[in-house]
């Protein structure tokens, strides 16, 4: 049978009101605090957060919703979000919608039934329909890695277009004249912005052509297939820019299979420097997103909104390594 506040009161000889005050963060006398903590340890008391949430309308829980849990970007960000929110007294519930809008909307409704205090989401679509149920119920929302039309939500992104332009310029400066772009679906904000950055640099150099742009679908498998197709259709490619980590891995595998050595036969710019890439090639250039900072800023922004802060848009700086 669950241990109650009355059991703690009996063990300590203190009033229920004193123990309740302590459990709710109200300062109590030092010797009473010692008694209460000793009783909690001895009896194994666990606070009923659900019951407390019904009374305070706060659950101490944050919902985190991402398109693909298998994605390295997503898992790294979730780790940082969880660590930051833990420091601030919150737990998280993570949902994976498998890049499906209907499933995304269902996940939002599920998280609302769990009385989450806020929501951090990387939405599948560019509009706010998937998390409208949250904002309609005055649940604070922080959108990461995307920009949406929702003025009532905060957004945390990187300087996608600028860093992609600079990455492409780096390849051009190395003498590349036929640079393939392996990108995601341009219906996705990040993919669209990164493609625009590539176009900016290629047009400025007078070497832009549509037939060097390939959709890698944001996965290892489709990145691999896109790179294979690019090499078949344009064997004269001398540079490659890939705009996410999974597609980077797939593209490197395809280049290796085709016997195209990075740094010798083709210059290569990947995305997100994760240690496994060094097993493929030692001198690869990459766009490095501040993943830890994205997670921390998203968590801090949400906690601020829960406390009454206004929505805000944050643009973080990526770098080229």
C-alpha positions as semicolon CSV with decimal commas, in nm:
position;residue;x (nm);y (nm);z (nm)
1;X;0,000;0,000;0,000
2;X;0,129;0,346;-0,091
3;X;0,288;0,556;0,182
4;X;0,093;0,877;0,252
5;X;0,160;1,211;0,414
6;X;-0,026;1,079;0,720
7;X;0,227;0,796;0,745
8;X;0,510;1,051;0,732
9;X;0,335;1,255;1,002
10;X;0,304;0,950;1,226
11;X;0,671;0,858;1,174
12;X;0,803;1,208;1,241
13;X;0,551;1,333;1,495
14;X;0,499;1,644;1,280
15;X;0,174;1,794;1,152
16;X;0,054;1,696;0,804
17;X;0,055;2,066;0,715
18;X;0,428;2,091;0,792
19;X;0,510;1,790;0,580
20;X;0,288;1,912;0,296
21;X;0,459;2,250;0,305
22;X;0,802;2,086;0,277
23;X;0,694;1,866;-0,013
24;X;0,566;2,175;-0,198
25;X;0,891;2,364;-0,161
26;X;0,797;2,582;0,136
27;X;1,093;2,631;0,378
28;X;1,058;2,449;0,711
29;X;1,281;2,439;1,018
30;X;1,609;2,260;0,958
31;X;1,546;1,988;1,218
32;X;1,199;1,924;1,073
33;X;1,351;1,891;0,726
34;X;1,595;1,629;0,859
35;X;1,309;1,433;1,021
36;X;1,096;1,444;0,705
37;X;1,376;1,335;0,472
38;X;1,471;1,051;0,706
39;X;1,108;0,931;0,713
40;X;1,081;0,954;0,334
41;X;1,393;0,739;0,301
42;X;1,279;0,487;0,561
43;X;0,920;0,448;0,442
44;X;0,989;0,485;0,069
45;X;0,741;0,770;0,021
46;X;0,678;0,865;-0,344
47;X;0,486;1,182;-0,412
48;X;0,174;1,141;-0,627
49;X;0,252;1,395;-0,898
50;X;-0,072;1,321;-1,081
51;X;-0,284;1,414;-0,778
52;X;-0,065;1,717;-0,718
53;X;-0,108;1,818;-1,081
54;X;-0,486;1,804;-1,053
55;X;-0,464;2,052;-0,766
56;X;-0,195;2,286;-0,905
57;X;-0,272;2,241;-1,278
58;X;0,100;2,171;-1,326
59;X;0,239;1,823;-1,392
60;X;0,611;1,899;-1,401
61;X;0,619;1,717;-1,735
62;X;0,714;1,839;-2,084
63;X;0,611;1,670;-2,410
64;X;0,880;1,630;-2,677
65;X;0,759;1,533;-3,026
66;X;0,996;1,458;-3,314
67;X;0,952;1,310;-3,665
68;X;1,204;1,023;-3,639
69;X;1,358;0,890;-3,320
70;X;1,623;0,708;-3,526
71;X;1,759;1,042;-3,652
72;X;2,093;1,139;-3,492
73;X;1,994;1,506;-3,478
74;X;1,674;1,419;-3,290
75;X;1,833;1,187;-3,035
76;X;2,115;1,430;-2,960
77;X;1,873;1,719;-2,913
78;X;1,644;1,509;-2,689
79;X;1,939;1,421;-2,465
80;X;2,024;1,790;-2,419
81;X;1,660;1,887;-2,363
82;X;1,613;1,616;-2,100
83;X;1,930;1,715;-1,916
84;X;1,839;2,084;-1,909
85;X;1,479;2,024;-1,803
86;X;1,589;1,781;-1,532
87;X;1,798;2,065;-1,382
88;X;1,482;2,275;-1,374
89;X;1,267;2,008;-1,209
90;X;1,086;1,874;-1,516
91;X;1,056;1,529;-1,669
92;X;0,983;1,458;-2,036
93;X;0,759;1,231;-2,243
94;X;0,899;1,163;-2,591
95;X;0,680;1,075;-2,892
96;X;0,793;0,973;-3,242
97;X;0,538;1,048;-3,516
98;X;0,728;0,867;-3,796
99;X;0,705;1,179;-4,018
100;X;0,329;1,138;-4,042
101;X;0,106;1,445;-3,994
102;X;-0,195;1,246;-3,872
103;X;0,018;1,058;-3,623
104;X;0,174;1,388;-3,516
105;X;-0,166;1,536;-3,436
106;X;-0,260;1,221;-3,242
107;X;0,064;1,247;-3,042
108;X;-0,010;1,608;-2,948
109;X;-0,356;1,509;-2,822
110;X;-0,201;1,219;-2,628
111;X;0,050;1,451;-2,462
112;X;-0,229;1,691;-2,366
113;X;-0,410;1,406;-2,189
114;X;-0,094;1,361;-1,982
115;X;-0,130;1,723;-1,865
116;X;0,209;1,834;-2,001
117;X;0,307;2,187;-1,898
118;X;0,459;2,261;-2,237
119;X;0,556;2,111;-2,571
120;X;0,881;2,103;-2,769
121;X;0,815;1,990;-3,124
122;X;0,993;1,942;-3,454
123;X;0,680;1,947;-3,674
124;X;0,642;1,756;-3,999
125;X;0,448;2,033;-4,176
126;X;0,523;2,403;-4,211
127;X;0,191;2,518;-4,066
128;X;0,071;2,508;-3,706
129;X;-0,215;2,263;-3,752
130;X;-0,039;1,971;-3,586
131;X;0,009;2,154;-3,255
132;X;-0,294;2,384;-3,273
133;X;-0,466;2,178;-3,002
134;X;-0,182;2,274;-2,767
135;X;-0,182;2,647;-2,839
136;X;-0,564;2,655;-2,831
137;X;-0,539;2,523;-2,474
138;X;-0,273;2,782;-2,381
139;X;0,001;2,519;-2,360
140;X;0,336;2,687;-2,440
141;X;0,504;2,549;-2,753
142;X;0,865;2,572;-2,873
143;X;0,932;2,463;-3,232
144;X;1,285;2,345;-3,311
145;X;1,460;2,306;-3,650
146;X;1,157;2,453;-3,828
147;X;0,982;2,788;-3,880
148;X;0,603;2,792;-3,882
149;X;0,329;3,053;-3,916
150;X;0,244;3,024;-3,545
151;X;0,303;3,361;-3,376
152;X;0,203;3,211;-3,040
153;X;0,494;2,961;-3,052
154;X;0,866;3,017;-3,007
155;X;1,112;2,891;-3,272
156;X;1,473;2,780;-3,232
157;X;1,666;2,735;-3,559
158;X;2,016;2,779;-3,702
159;X;2,126;3,022;-3,975
160;X;2,042;2,761;-4,241
161;X;2,058;2,972;-4,556
162;X;2,370;3,165;-4,459
163;X;2,573;2,863;-4,345
164;X;2,473;2,667;-4,658
165;X;2,584;2,956;-4,879
166;X;2,917;2,967;-4,697
167;X;2,958;2,590;-4,723
168;X;2,899;2,599;-5,098
169;X;3,137;2,894;-5,135
170;X;3,402;2,687;-4,957
171;X;3,369;2,418;-5,225
172;X;3,379;2,676;-5,502
173;X;3,696;2,826;-5,351
174;X;3,855;2,480;-5,379
175;X;3,801;2,496;-5,756
176;X;3,475;2,301;-5,782
177;X;3,257;2,396;-6,080
178;X;3,003;2,112;-6,077
179;X;2,874;2,080;-5,721
180;X;2,591;1,834;-5,652
181;X;2,344;1,912;-5,374
182;X;2,193;1,619;-5,182
183;X;1,898;1,772;-4,999
184;X;1,571;1,682;-4,831
185;X;1,216;1,756;-4,940
186;X;1,193;2,133;-4,991
187;X;0,853;2,125;-4,823
188;X;1,057;2,104;-4,503
189;X;1,181;2,444;-4,380
190;X;1,542;2,341;-4,315
191;X;1,581;2,163;-4,649
192;X;1,432;2,460;-4,834
193;X;1,657;2,714;-4,661
194;X;1,970;2,507;-4,716
195;X;1,887;2,466;-5,084
196;X;1,842;2,843;-5,114
197;X;2,186;2,898;-4,958
198;X;2,339;2,658;-5,210
199;X;2,162;2,841;-5,494
200;X;2,280;3,180;-5,368
201;X;2,645;3,074;-5,389
202;X;2,613;2,887;-5,718
203;X;2,426;3,172;-5,888
204;X;2,674;3,428;-5,760
205;X;2,954;3,219;-5,915
206;X;2,757;3,179;-6,239
207;X;2,755;2,798;-6,223
208;X;2,403;2,713;-6,101
209;X;2,207;2,442;-6,282
210;X;1,895;2,252;-6,173
211;X;2,028;1,913;-6,281
212;X;2,278;1,900;-5,995
213;X;2,010;1,901;-5,720
214;X;1,898;1,562;-5,582
215;X;1,643;1,469;-5,314
216;X;1,803;1,243;-5,055
217;X;1,491;1,213;-4,837
218;X;1,677;1,283;-4,509
219;X;1,775;0,916;-4,465
220;X;2,090;0,706;-4,509
221;X;1,923;0,487;-4,772
222;X;1,785;0,771;-4,982
223;X;2,105;0,974;-4,944
224;X;2,293;0,674;-5,080
225;X;2,049;0,636;-5,372
226;X;2,060;1,010;-5,451
227;X;2,441;1,008;-5,458
228;X;2,444;0,703;-5,686
229;X;2,201;0,874;-5,925
230;X;2,401;1,197;-5,918
231;X;2,720;1,013;-6,016
232;X;2,543;0,824;-6,294
233;X;2,378;1,133;-6,443
234;X;2,668;1,371;-6,384
235;X;2,998;1,176;-6,380
236;X;3,186;1,507;-6,399
237;X;3,077;1,613;-6,048
238;X;3,378;1,755;-5,863
239;X;3,203;1,870;-5,544
240;X;2,919;1,750;-5,319
241;X;2,722;1,931;-5,050
242;X;2,494;1,713;-4,835
243;X;2,250;1,886;-4,599
244;X;2,191;1,642;-4,312
245;X;2,382;1,374;-4,123
246;X;2,197;1,062;-4,239
247;X;2,227;1,163;-4,605
248;X;2,595;1,242;-4,543
249;X;2,660;0,884;-4,432
250;X;2,466;0,742;-4,729
251;X;2,648;0,968;-4,975
252;X;2,992;0,871;-4,842
253;X;2,906;0,501;-4,876
254;X;2,800;0,559;-5,238
255;X;3,119;0,751;-5,317
256;X;3,331;0,475;-5,164
257;X;3,151;0,210;-5,369
258;X;3,210;0,411;-5,687
259;X;3,579;0,449;-5,605
260;X;3,556;0,829;-5,577
261;X;3,807;0,940;-5,313
262;X;3,702;1,240;-5,105
263;X;3,962;1,515;-5,115
264;X;4,119;1,376;-5,434
265;X;3,847;1,290;-5,686
266;X;3,573;1,499;-5,530
267;X;3,548;1,768;-5,263
268;X;3,283;1,693;-5,002
269;X;3,086;1,902;-4,751
270;X;2,871;1,707;-4,505
271;X;2,639;1,805;-4,222
272;X;2,673;1,749;-3,845
273;X;3,017;1,628;-3,741
274;X;2,956;1,306;-3,549
275;X;3,249;1,078;-3,464
276;X;3,136;0,790;-3,686
277;X;3,208;0,998;-3,998
278;X;3,578;0,983;-3,914
279;X;3,568;0,608;-3,977
280;X;3,493;0,688;-4,342
281;X;3,723;0,983;-4,412
282;X;3,959;1,186;-4,195
283;X;3,964;1,524;-4,371
284;X;3,595;1,570;-4,451
285;X;3,449;1,919;-4,418
286;X;3,118;1,951;-4,235
287;X;2,862;2,209;-4,132
288;X;2,843;2,171;-3,756
289;X;2,515;2,261;-3,583
290;X;2,531;2,366;-3,215
291;X;2,319;2,069;-3,108
292;X;2,378;2,108;-2,734
293;X;2,291;2,476;-2,752
294;X;1,973;2,409;-2,952
295;X;1,851;2,169;-2,684
296;X;1,938;2,400;-2,396
297;X;1,788;2,710;-2,559
298;X;1,468;2,521;-2,647
299;X;1,433;2,401;-2,286
300;X;1,511;2,742;-2,135
301;X;1,271;2,916;-2,374
302;X;0,988;2,678;-2,288
303;X;1,040;2,713;-1,913
304;X;1,037;3,092;-1,957
305;X;0,707;3,070;-2,149
306;X;0,556;2,846;-1,879
307;X;0,644;3,121;-1,634
308;X;0,461;3,380;-1,845
309;X;0,733;3,484;-2,089
310;X;0,645;3,590;-2,443
311;X;0,716;3,370;-2,748
312;X;1,042;3,450;-2,927
313;X;1,238;3,335;-3,229
314;X;1,604;3,239;-3,175
315;X;1,856;3,192;-3,457
316;X;2,178;3,013;-3,354
317;X;2,505;3,015;-3,547
318;X;2,639;2,699;-3,713
319;X;3,004;2,665;-3,817
320;X;3,211;2,490;-4,082
321;X;3,471;2,241;-3,959
